[in-house]
Amino acid sequence: MADETSFSVQGFEYVGGRLEATMRNPARSQTEALLHAEALARRLPGAAAFALSPREDGSPARTILGAFGDVPDDVIDGLAGG
């Protein structure tokens, strides 16, 4: 069985003045992850969509597909490739 890319959506809320990750939900596709993240950001301060792909060595490679609203700086840096 070949390993496939999985997708998820992560919400963010302010806790004590800092953005903290909240709920994480799976998505069936990249498009669904982006649509759900955008919708979630209408209810929360921010959300991001991710893809998780296996590397040859078996470790996961996380790709940030998009971010909406307020998200932590490290998520934005990942979008910029930084």
KEVEX-772805 format. One record per residue (C-alpha): residue number from 1; residue in one letter; x, y, z. Coordinates in Angstrom, 1 decimal. Example, Ala and Ser with C-alpha at 12.3 -4.5 7.8 and 13.67 -1.06 7.14 Angstrom:
# residues 2
NODE     i   aa     east    north       up
NODE     1    a     12.3     -4.5      7.8
NODE     2    s     13.7     -1.1      7.1
***
This chain:
# residues 82
NODE     i   aa     east    north       up
NODE     1    m      0.0      0.0      0.0
NODE     2    a      1.5      3.3     -1.1
NODE     3    d      1.6      6.2      1.4
NODE     4    e     -0.5      9.2      0.4
NODE     5    t     -0.6     12.8      1.3
NODE     6    s     -3.1     13.7      4.0
NODE     7    f     -4.7     17.1      4.6
NODE     8    s     -5.8     18.9      7.7
NODE     9    v     -7.1     22.3      8.9
NODE    10    q     -5.8     23.9     12.1
NODE    11    g     -7.7     26.7     13.9
NODE    12    f     -6.1     29.4     16.0
NODE    13    e     -7.5     31.5     18.9
NODE    14    y     -6.0     34.1     21.2
NODE    15    v     -5.2     32.7     24.7
NODE    16    g     -3.7     35.1     27.1
NODE    17    g     -2.8     37.5     24.3
NODE    18    r     -1.0     34.8     22.2
NODE    19    l     -2.2     32.8     19.2
NODE    20    e     -2.6     29.2     20.1
NODE    21    a     -3.6     26.2     18.0
NODE    22    t     -7.1     24.9     18.7
NODE    23    m     -9.0     22.3     16.8
NODE    24    r     -7.4     20.2     14.0
NODE    25    n     -9.7     18.6     11.5
NODE    26    p     -8.9     16.2      8.6
NODE    27    a     -9.8     17.1      5.1
NODE    28    r    -10.2     14.8      2.1
NODE    29    s     -8.3     17.0     -0.5
NODE    30    q     -6.3     20.1     -0.8
NODE    31    t     -9.3     22.0     -2.1
NODE    32    e    -11.4     20.9      0.8
NODE    33    a     -8.7     21.8      3.3
NODE    34    l     -8.4     25.3      1.9
NODE    35    l    -12.2     25.8      1.8
NODE    36    h    -12.6     24.6      5.4
NODE    37    a     -9.7     26.8      6.6
NODE    38    e    -11.2     29.9      5.0
NODE    39    a    -14.6     29.1      6.6
NODE    40    l    -13.1     28.4     10.0
NODE    41    a    -11.3     31.7      9.9
NODE    42    r    -14.7     33.4      9.8
NODE    43    r    -15.5     31.9     13.2
NODE    44    l    -12.0     32.0     14.8
NODE    45    p     -9.2     34.6     14.6
NODE    46    g     -7.4     32.4     12.1
NODE    47    a     -6.9     29.1     10.4
NODE    48    a     -4.5     27.3      8.2
NODE    49    a     -4.6     24.3      5.8
NODE    50    f     -1.8     21.8      5.7
NODE    51    a     -0.6     18.8      3.6
NODE    52    l      1.3     16.0      5.2
NODE    53    s      3.4     13.8      2.9
NODE    54    p      5.7     11.0      3.7
NODE    55    r      9.4     11.4      2.9
NODE    56    e     11.5      8.6      1.6
NODE    57    d     13.0      8.1      5.1
NODE    58    g      9.5      7.8      6.5
NODE    59    s      9.4     11.1      8.3
NODE    60    p      6.5     13.5      7.5
NODE    61    a      6.9     16.6      5.4
NODE    62    r      4.4     19.3      6.3
NODE    63    t      3.4     21.8      3.7
NODE    64    i      1.4     24.9      4.5
NODE    65    l     -1.2     25.3      1.7
NODE    66    g     -2.8     28.5      3.0
NODE    67    a     -3.5     30.7      6.0
NODE    68    f     -6.5     32.9      6.7
NODE    69    g     -6.9     35.6      9.3
NODE    70    d     -4.5     35.7     12.3
NODE    71    v     -2.0     32.9     12.4
NODE    72    p      1.3     32.5     14.3
NODE    73    d      4.4     33.9     12.7
NODE    74    d      5.9     30.5     12.2
NODE    75    v      3.0     29.5      9.9
NODE    76    i      3.5     32.7      7.8
NODE    77    d      7.2     32.0      7.7
NODE    78    g      6.4     28.5      6.3
NODE    79    l      4.3     30.0      3.6
NODE    80    a      7.1     32.3      2.6
NODE    81    g      9.6     29.4      2.6
NODE    82    g     11.4     31.0      5.5
***
